[in-house]
Amino acid sequence: MTIAVSPDAHPALVLNADFRPLSYYPLSLWSWQDAIKAVFLDRVNIVSEYDVMVRSPTFNMRLPSVVSLKTYIKPARNPAFTRFNVFLRDRFECQYCGAHDDLTFDHLIPRARGGQTVWENVLAACSPCNLRKGSKSCEEIGVWPRQMPYRPSVHDLHNNGRLFPPNYLHDSWLDFLYWDAELEP
């Protein structure tokens, strides 16, 4: 799954005060209008700019391509339990067959058998596998997930998000996107 960002749209990459992106997936981007508003409200510093100007009768300004917040926002310790985050944890693939299309989520222990809707019991599944499993257990159908469901950390989701970069990354963003990734020797 990719998020389409047009290079003509001139979005600004938003960094926290420590110069890390607020999020990797979806990548923390603001429209050029929101970026300029934040500049005028003195909420951000401009780190990098496009070669594109906006003009009014009283001023000219280059569009920001990277901005950093002036106030540090403490990242969430625990990611929200959402359908999107379940898919991201499971890398947008069915945990039974590996398909990437027609995803839904499945309860490992079916709700009909007392299974709860929690991180440790929900996983991504394509519709055909989900229908085949139904309210049966994995033992009954002889199919096991490739990865057992677990409660991911924010770091886990950030790492998985890096596997799905947007289809457009401006050159000025590259120095800020993966600088905390481990370097190869």
Secondary structure, DSSP 4 states (H G I P E B T S, - for coil): ------GGG--EEEE-TTSSBS-BTTB-EE-HHHHHHHHHTT-EEEEEEEEEEEE-SS-EEEEEEEEEESS--PPPSS----HHHHHHHTTTS-TTT---SSEEEEESS-GGGT--SSGGGEEEEEHHHHHHHTT--HHHHT---SS------HHHHHHHHTTS--S---GGGHHHHSTTSPPP-
